[in-house]
Amino acid sequence: MKRRVVDIHPHVISTDTRAYPRDPLWGRPSAWSQERPASTEQLLQAMDEAGVAKAAIVQASTCYGYDNSYAADAVAAHPDRFTGVFSVDMLAPDAPARMRHWVDRGLTGLRLFTAGSTVEGQVPGLDDPRSFGAWDCAADLDLPVCVQMRIAGVPQLRVLLARYPRVPIVLDHFFALPLDEGPPYASAQELFRLAAHPNIHLKLTPVILAKAYLGQASPQSFFGRALAEFGASRIAWGSNFPATAGSLKTLLDEAQQALAWAGDDDLNWIFHRTAERLYPALRADAGPATTHDDRSKEST
């Protein structure tokens, strides 16, 4: 039987820069957003070709900054296929109000972009007390929070874990850790220690998958360890399409091939069940009326 697949990390970018003006974080657009943007329609076509049932569109921070309008419009136009993950300025006094605005627009997750292609290293301030009002709001709204960050930010992350132990936190790209030294993966020990926090989840994307083929690393030795530490119910696949070059079908095929050694139950969690627990709107039986409260009703 064909496995159901849900994607929790694609992006969309409109060609209409008047309706959706670009305003990247820190004023620097990512290369991929300029070279290979994908519209809502292109994402839908790619999903159909790849056999991806639903997706959580992640705000393209390096294109639109904190204006989540295009992602929200995509969700509104196709609530049967999409939910969305928005970004706000967590340090702004009106952050909770902005969060409620985007939730009212149908988006069901929050994203923090504190490291990546357009910024050097780890941006400070993840644990800034000025952000606690926004984190309190995320807790109130039962929002999962995905964080793009690097291993250097773990001390800041631990402050948040102590303060918000019930907020689901999803770490984008496994911190994009270097893995080339191979087992026992000394560079990943800090990541593995985070498994002690049950609200920590991992997003398995082509970014970390590529690193698992370098040097002495292998997908089975690294992701096998991650499965042993976290369990498959805290790991979810994301395509990173179109930020990672290649068709969505190719990106999915590569992920499935790299994990072919895993058991069927683990693969079901990685490719759809974890995503559906984090974002109930992605469940097969979910309609536009799905609420955040539904997550607490689903058995684990």
Secondary structure, DSSP 8 states (H G I E B T S, - for coil): -----EES------S-TTTS----GGG---HHHHHS---HHHHHHHHHHHT--EEEEE--HHHHTT--HHHHHHHHH-TTTEEEEE---TTSTTHHHHHHHHHHTT--EEEEE-SBTTBSS--S-TT-GGGHHHHHHHHHHT--EEEE--GGGHHHHHHHHHH-TTS-EEEGGGGG---TT-TT-GGGHHHHHGGGSTTEEEEE-HHHHHHTTSTT--HHHHHHHHHHHH-GGGEEE---TTTSSS-HHHHHHHHHHHTTTS-HHHHHIIIIIHHHHH-GGGSTT--TT--TTHHHHS--
